[in-house]
Amino acid sequence: MAGPKKPPGIKRVRDLVDGVLLLDKPVGWSSNDALIKAKRVLNAKKAGHTGTLDPFATGLLPLCFGEATKFSQDLLEADKTYETLVHLGQTTDTGDTEGDVLETRDVNVTEEQIEAVLAQFRGPILQTPPMYSALKRDGKPLYEYARAGITLEREARPVTIHKLEFLGYEAPFLKLSVMCSKGTYIRVLGEDIGHALGCGGHLNALRRTQVGNLTLDGVVTLDELTAHAAPLSLLAPVDALLSSFPAVQLTEELAKRFLHGQRIALGKEDVVVPAEPGRVRVYHDSKLLGTGQLQEYSILAPERLIATAHQ
C-alpha cells in the first residue's frame, strides 16, 4: 500500500543555515543542479553559487548559504585558476567534449612551437564569447540561439591571462594551467591556442583549482555531503570568503554603532587600523559583523552587515 499523502499546501520548513561549502563539482552536473542538491541536503533556506562551471568541468564551486550570499559577488569578481586538457587537431561546435565534431586535422607541433604560441596569450587579451554561453541577447541566452542553428555577432571583450603554464604534451593532448580574470572562457582560450597552432582544438577536460583565495583544500564531493552524518559541520564560516581583506577588531560600543550603520572615526579610538584604505572585514570578540570601507582619516563606513550579528 502507498504511504500517507502529504497534505496539500504544506511547505517544507527550511533552516537558517550560514556558511560556505567548498564543493568539488562532479562532471556532468550543472552548477545550479549541484547547488539545488546541496541546498536540499543541508535543508537551507537561502543559497547561491559564486559563478558557474560548465557541466563537463569539475573542481572548486564555492556555494554560499544564508548570510554568506551577501558576499558571493566578491568571488564572481575574483581571479580563477584552472587545469585543462586541450585536444589539438579537432574542433567542436561547443569548444568542448559535449559538442559535435566540426573538423579533424593532423597535428604536427613541437613543444617549442607550443611555448611560442602560449606567449601570445599571456597578459591582457581580447576574447570573443562563445555562442554556447549563458550571455544574454534580447533577454535570451546565446546557447538557445546556438541550439537553433543561429550565430550572432559577438563583440570581443578584454580579459587578462595572469598565468599560462605549459604542464605537458602527449599528442594530441596539451595540458595547461591557467590563472585568469573574471569573464574568461577557457573553452575559447583552448580553441584560440589550437587555431594559432594551425590545427584547431577543443577542451577535453577542465578542472577549477582556485577561486580568489579559496583552493581545493577542504573540498567536499556531493557524495560525501550526502553520506555525512552531520553535513552542516562541513561548512566553512562566512568569513572564508573574505580572507583577502584586512581585519578590524571593534570594541563592544563601537560594534553597536557599526551595526546601526554609523560611520566611525577609528583614529580617535583604541583600535588597530590597517595602513591602507580599502575594504575590511569587521569583528567584535571574534564574531564577524560584516564588511566596511576604511576611508581617509581612518573613517570606517559600514558596507554589508551580518544580520545575525545583532543577536
C-alpha positions as CSV (number, residue, x, y, z in Angstrom):
1,M,0.0,0.0,0.0
2,A,1.1,3.5,-0.7
3,G,2.1,5.7,2.3
4,P,0.1,8.6,3.5
5,K,0.0,11.5,1.2
6,K,1.5,14.9,2.1
7,P,-1.4,17.3,3.0
8,P,-1.8,19.9,0.3
9,G,-0.4,23.4,0.9
10,I,2.2,22.4,3.5
11,K,5.6,23.6,2.5
12,R,8.9,22.2,3.8
13,V,10.3,24.3,6.5
14,R,13.9,25.3,5.7
15,D,16.6,26.1,8.2
16,L,18.6,29.3,8.5
17,V,22.0,28.0,7.5
18,D,25.0,30.3,7.3
19,G,28.3,29.3,5.8
20,V,30.3,28.3,2.7
21,L,30.5,24.8,1.2
22,L,33.7,24.2,-0.9
23,L,32.1,21.8,-3.4
24,D,34.1,19.6,-5.8
25,K,31.6,19.7,-8.6
26,P,31.3,16.4,-10.4
27,V,31.4,16.1,-14.2
28,G,28.0,16.1,-15.9
29,W,26.3,18.3,-13.3
30,S,25.3,21.9,-13.9
31,S,26.3,24.4,-11.2
32,N,22.7,25.1,-10.5
33,D,21.8,21.4,-10.2
34,A,24.7,20.9,-7.7
35,L,23.5,23.9,-5.7
36,I,19.9,22.6,-5.5
37,K,21.2,19.2,-4.4
38,A,23.5,20.7,-1.6
39,K,20.7,23.1,-0.5
40,R,18.3,20.1,-0.1
41,V,20.8,18.0,1.8
42,L,21.5,21.0,4.2
43,N,17.8,21.9,4.3
44,A,19.0,25.5,3.8
45,K,16.6,28.4,3.3
46,K,18.8,30.6,1.2
47,A,21.7,29.6,-1.1
48,G,23.6,30.8,-4.1
49,H,26.8,30.0,-6.0
50,T,29.7,32.2,-6.9
51,G,30.0,31.8,-10.7
52,T,29.1,28.8,-12.8
53,L,31.2,25.9,-14.0
54,D,30.3,24.2,-17.3
55,P,28.7,20.8,-16.8
56,F,31.7,18.9,-18.3
57,A,34.0,20.7,-15.9
58,T,34.9,19.6,-12.4
59,G,36.5,21.3,-9.4
60,L,36.0,24.1,-6.9
61,L,32.5,25.5,-6.8
62,P,32.0,27.6,-3.6
63,L,28.4,27.5,-2.5
64,C,27.1,30.3,-0.2
65,F,24.3,29.8,2.3
66,G,22.4,32.3,4.3
67,E,24.4,35.4,5.3
68,A,27.3,34.2,3.1
69,T,25.3,35.1,0.0
70,K,25.8,38.8,0.8
71,F,29.5,38.3,-0.1
72,S,29.2,36.0,-3.1
73,Q,29.7,38.9,-5.5
74,D,33.3,39.1,-4.4
75,L,34.1,35.7,-5.8
76,L,32.3,36.5,-9.0
77,E,34.8,39.3,-9.4
78,A,37.8,37.2,-8.3
79,D,40.5,35.7,-10.4
80,K,40.2,31.9,-11.1
81,T,42.7,29.2,-11.7
82,Y,42.2,26.1,-13.8
83,E,43.9,23.0,-15.1
84,T,42.8,22.0,-18.6
85,L,43.5,19.4,-21.3
86,V,43.3,20.7,-24.9
87,H,42.6,18.2,-27.6
88,L,44.5,19.5,-30.5
89,G,43.5,18.8,-34.1
90,Q,39.8,18.5,-33.5
91,T,37.2,21.3,-33.3
92,T,33.7,21.0,-31.9
93,D,30.7,23.4,-32.1
94,T,30.7,23.9,-28.4
95,G,34.5,24.1,-27.9
96,D,34.4,21.1,-25.5
97,T,33.6,17.4,-25.4
98,E,29.9,18.0,-25.3
99,G,29.6,19.3,-28.9
100,D,29.6,17.7,-32.3
101,V,32.9,17.4,-34.1
102,L,33.3,20.0,-36.9
103,E,36.7,19.2,-38.2
104,T,39.6,16.9,-37.6
105,R,43.2,17.8,-38.7
106,D,46.7,16.4,-38.4
107,V,48.7,17.6,-35.5
108,N,52.4,18.3,-36.1
109,V,53.6,20.7,-33.4
110,T,56.7,20.8,-31.2
111,E,56.9,21.9,-27.6
112,E,58.9,24.9,-28.8
113,Q,56.0,25.9,-31.1
114,I,53.6,25.5,-28.2
115,E,55.7,27.7,-25.9
116,A,55.9,30.4,-28.6
117,V,52.1,30.4,-29.1
118,L,51.3,30.4,-25.4
119,A,53.4,33.6,-25.0
120,Q,50.9,35.3,-27.3
121,F,48.1,34.7,-24.9
122,R,49.7,35.9,-21.6
123,G,48.6,39.3,-20.2
124,P,45.7,41.4,-21.5
125,I,44.0,39.9,-24.5
126,L,40.7,40.2,-26.4
127,Q,38.3,37.3,-26.3
128,T,35.1,36.7,-28.2
129,P,32.5,35.0,-26.1
130,P,31.3,31.6,-27.5
131,M,27.8,31.1,-28.8
132,Y,27.3,28.3,-26.3
133,S,27.3,30.6,-23.3
134,A,24.8,32.0,-20.8
135,L,25.4,35.6,-22.0
136,K,22.1,37.1,-23.0
137,R,20.9,38.8,-26.1
138,D,17.4,40.4,-26.1
139,G,16.7,38.5,-22.9
140,K,17.6,35.1,-24.2
141,P,20.9,33.2,-23.5
142,L,23.2,32.8,-26.5
143,Y,23.2,29.0,-26.2
144,E,19.4,29.0,-27.1
145,Y,20.3,30.7,-30.4
146,A,23.1,28.3,-31.0
147,R,20.9,25.3,-30.4
148,A,18.5,26.7,-33.0
149,G,21.4,27.0,-35.5
150,I,21.6,30.8,-35.3
151,T,25.0,32.5,-34.9
152,L,25.0,36.1,-33.7
153,E,27.8,38.7,-33.9
154,R,29.6,39.0,-30.6
155,E,31.9,41.8,-29.6
156,A,35.4,40.8,-28.3
157,R,35.9,41.6,-24.7
158,P,39.1,42.4,-22.7
159,V,40.3,39.7,-20.3
160,T,43.6,39.1,-18.6
161,I,45.5,35.8,-18.5
162,H,47.7,36.3,-15.4
163,K,49.5,32.9,-15.8
164,L,49.5,30.4,-18.6
165,E,51.8,27.5,-17.8
166,F,52.7,24.5,-20.1
167,L,52.3,21.4,-18.0
168,G,52.9,18.7,-20.6
169,Y,52.2,17.5,-24.1
170,E,51.3,13.9,-25.3
171,A,50.0,14.3,-28.8
172,P,47.3,15.3,-29.4
173,F,46.7,16.4,-25.7
174,L,48.1,19.6,-24.4
175,K,47.9,20.1,-20.6
176,L,47.9,23.7,-19.3
177,S,47.4,25.7,-16.1
178,V,45.6,29.0,-16.4
179,M,45.1,31.8,-13.9
180,C,42.7,34.4,-15.4
181,S,40.4,37.4,-14.7
182,K,36.7,37.1,-14.4
183,G,34.8,36.7,-17.7
184,T,37.5,34.5,-19.3
185,Y,36.3,31.5,-21.2
186,I,38.8,28.7,-21.0
187,R,37.0,26.9,-23.9
188,V,37.7,29.9,-26.1
189,L,41.3,30.1,-24.9
190,G,41.8,26.4,-25.9
191,E,40.2,27.0,-29.3
192,D,42.3,30.1,-29.9
193,I,45.5,28.3,-28.9
194,G,44.6,25.4,-31.3
195,H,43.9,27.9,-34.1
196,A,47.2,29.7,-33.5
197,L,49.0,26.3,-33.7
198,G,47.3,25.8,-37.1
199,C,45.5,22.6,-36.2
200,G,42.5,23.7,-34.1
201,G,41.4,22.3,-30.8
202,H,38.8,21.9,-28.1
203,L,38.8,21.3,-24.4
204,N,38.9,17.6,-23.4
205,A,38.9,18.3,-19.6
206,L,38.6,21.3,-17.3
207,R,39.1,21.5,-13.5
208,R,38.9,24.6,-11.5
209,T,41.5,24.6,-8.7
210,Q,41.2,28.1,-7.2
211,V,38.7,31.0,-6.8
212,G,40.2,34.1,-5.2
213,N,41.9,32.8,-2.1
214,L,39.9,29.6,-1.9
215,T,41.6,26.4,-3.1
216,L,40.8,22.7,-3.3
217,D,41.9,22.3,0.3
218,G,38.9,21.0,2.2
219,V,36.7,20.5,-0.8
220,V,33.7,18.1,-0.4
221,T,32.0,16.0,-3.0
222,L,28.2,15.7,-3.3
223,D,28.5,12.0,-2.3
224,E,30.5,12.9,0.8
225,L,28.0,15.6,1.7
226,T,25.0,13.3,1.2
227,A,26.6,10.5,3.3
228,H,27.8,12.6,6.2
229,A,26.1,12.2,9.5
230,A,26.4,15.9,10.3
231,P,26.6,17.7,6.9
232,L,26.4,21.2,8.5
233,S,29.8,20.5,10.1
234,L,31.3,20.5,6.6
235,L,30.6,24.2,6.0
236,A,33.3,26.8,6.3
237,P,32.4,30.1,8.1
238,V,31.1,33.1,6.3
239,D,34.4,34.9,6.5
240,A,36.1,32.2,4.5
241,L,35.0,34.4,1.5
242,L,36.7,37.5,3.0
243,S,40.2,36.2,3.9
244,S,41.9,38.6,1.4
245,F,40.7,41.7,3.3
246,P,42.5,43.0,6.4
247,A,40.6,42.6,9.7
248,V,39.5,45.3,12.1
249,Q,38.5,44.4,15.7
250,L,36.0,46.8,17.3
251,T,35.1,47.3,21.0
252,E,31.5,46.4,22.1
253,E,30.4,50.0,22.0
254,L,31.9,50.6,18.5
255,A,30.4,47.3,17.3
256,K,26.9,48.5,18.3
257,R,27.5,51.8,16.3
258,F,28.8,49.9,13.3
259,L,25.8,47.5,13.3
260,H,23.5,50.6,13.4
261,G,25.1,51.8,10.1
262,Q,27.1,54.6,11.7
263,R,30.4,55.8,10.3
264,I,33.2,55.6,12.9
265,A,36.4,57.7,13.2
266,L,38.8,54.9,14.2
267,G,41.7,57.3,14.6
268,K,40.2,58.6,17.8
269,E,39.6,55.1,19.2
270,D,41.8,52.4,20.7
271,V,41.6,50.3,17.5
272,V,44.4,48.9,15.4
273,V,43.8,50.3,11.9
274,P,45.2,48.8,8.6
275,A,47.8,51.0,7.0
276,E,46.0,51.4,3.7
277,P,42.4,52.5,3.0
278,G,40.0,50.0,1.3
279,R,37.7,47.2,2.1
280,V,38.0,45.5,5.5
281,R,36.2,42.7,7.5
282,V,35.0,43.8,10.8
283,Y,34.8,41.8,14.1
284,H,33.8,42.1,17.7
285,D,35.0,39.4,20.1
286,S,36.0,37.2,17.1
287,K,32.5,37.4,15.7
288,L,32.1,38.7,12.1
289,L,29.9,41.8,12.0
290,G,30.3,42.4,8.2
291,T,32.4,44.4,5.9
292,G,33.2,48.1,5.7
293,Q,35.2,50.6,3.7
294,L,38.2,52.2,5.5
295,Q,38.3,55.7,4.2
296,E,40.6,58.7,4.5
297,Y,41.5,59.7,8.1
298,S,40.7,56.2,9.3
299,I,36.9,56.6,8.9
300,L,35.2,53.2,8.9
301,A,31.9,53.2,6.8
302,P,29.7,50.1,7.2
303,E,29.1,48.2,3.9
304,R,27.4,44.8,4.2
305,L,26.3,43.7,7.7
306,I,25.6,40.3,9.1
307,A,22.0,40.2,10.3
308,T,22.7,37.6,13.0
309,A,25.5,39.8,14.5
310,H,22.8,41.7,16.4
311,Q,21.9,38.6,18.4
